[in-house]
């Protein structure tokens, strides 16, 4: 299961081995100063837009990977949980946002 954490001056999205295979990606890292917003999303599946490339996608069941839509690049890890956390980054990074499904997004945000 994906886990968001702060390691020094970086925000890290740690992926399980299966998520790395599904998303065709390793753990993600971003400098903390590039984080522009962190918010709870009530429906993490609906928050993910665009074409999946690369990754795994079964709408309403599982979305893991990179999604591109109208110049926005999102990395999503959502499976089995309708709620989640959206992290929005400043321009110029690898991703515009990460969307991570979780049971208690408020607790995840508080831990960051």
matplotlib code that plots the C-alpha trace (Angstrom):
import matplotlib.pyplot as plt

x = [0.0, 1.3, 2.5, 3.2, 5.9, 8.4, 12.1, 14.3, 13.5, 11.5, 8.0, 8.1, 5.5, 6.6, 5.0, 4.6, 6.3, 3.0, 2.2, 5.6, 4.8, 1.2, 2.4, 5.5, 7.3, 9.5, 9.0, 8.3, 10.1, 9.6, 11.2, 8.9, 9.2, 7.5, 4.2, 1.6, -1.5, -2.6, -6.2, -8.7, -10.6, -13.9, -13.8, -10.2, -11.3, -13.2, -10.3, -8.1, -8.4, -6.9, -5.3, -3.3, 0.2, 1.8, 0.1, -2.9, -6.5, -9.8, -12.2, -13.8, -11.5, -7.9, -5.9, -2.1, 0.3, 0.7, -2.4, -2.2, -4.9, -4.8, -1.2, -1.6, 0.4, -0.9, 0.5, -2.3, -2.4, -6.0, -7.5, -10.3, -10.8, -13.0, -11.3, -7.8, -5.2, -4.3, -0.9, -0.4, 3.1, 4.6, 5.2, 8.4, 8.4, 8.0, 4.3, 1.6, -0.1, -0.2, -3.5, -3.3, -6.2, -6.4, -8.8, -8.1, -6.9, -7.1, -4.6, -2.3, -2.3, -1.7, 1.3, 2.9]
y = [0.0, 3.4, 5.6, 9.4, 10.6, 13.4, 12.4, 15.4, 18.1, 15.7, 14.5, 10.8, 8.5, 5.0, 2.3, -1.4, -3.8, -4.6, -0.9, -0.4, -3.1, -1.8, 1.9, 1.0, 3.4, 3.4, 5.5, 9.2, 12.1, 15.9, 18.7, 19.9, 23.5, 22.6, 21.6, 24.2, 22.5, 19.4, 18.6, 15.8, 14.5, 12.8, 10.6, 9.8, 7.9, 10.9, 13.2, 11.4, 12.6, 11.9, 9.1, 6.5, 6.2, 4.0, 2.2, 0.1, 1.3, -0.3, 2.6, 2.3, -0.5, 0.5, 3.4, 3.2, 5.1, 8.3, 10.1, 13.0, 15.5, 19.0, 19.6, 18.2, 15.2, 13.2, 10.2, 8.3, 5.3, 4.6, 1.2, 0.0, 3.4, 6.2, 8.9, 10.2, 13.0, 15.4, 17.0, 19.9, 20.9, 24.1, 24.2, 22.7, 19.4, 15.9, 15.9, 18.5, 16.5, 13.2, 11.6, 8.8, 6.8, 6.2, 5.3, 8.4, 11.3, 13.8, 11.7, 11.4, 15.2, 15.7, 13.4, 15.5]
z = [0.0, -1.0, 1.8, 1.9, 4.2, 4.7, 4.6, 5.3, 2.8, 0.5, 0.2, -0.7, -2.1, -1.2, -3.4, -2.6, -5.0, -6.7, -7.1, -8.7, -11.2, -11.8, -12.2, -14.0, -11.7, -8.6, -5.4, -6.1, -4.5, -4.6, -2.8, 0.0, -1.1, -4.4, -2.6, -3.3, -1.8, 0.1, 0.3, 1.0, -2.0, -1.3, -4.4, -5.4, -8.5, -9.8, -9.1, -11.6, -15.1, -18.5, -20.3, -18.4, -19.7, -18.4, -15.6, -14.6, -14.7, -13.9, -13.2, -9.7, -8.7, -9.3, -10.8, -10.5, -12.7, -14.7, -16.1, -18.6, -19.4, -21.0, -20.0, -16.5, -15.4, -12.4, -10.6, -9.0, -6.6, -5.8, -5.1, -3.0, -1.2, -2.4, -0.4, -0.8, -0.7, -3.5, -3.5, -5.9, -7.0, -8.4, -12.1, -13.5, -11.5, -12.7, -11.8, -11.4, -8.7, -6.9, -5.9, -3.3, -2.0, 1.7, 4.5, 6.6, 4.5, 7.3, 9.4, 6.4, 5.9, 9.6, 9.5, 6.7]

ax = plt.figure().add_subplot(projection="3d")
ax.plot(x, y, z, "-o")
ax.set_aspect("equal")
plt.show()
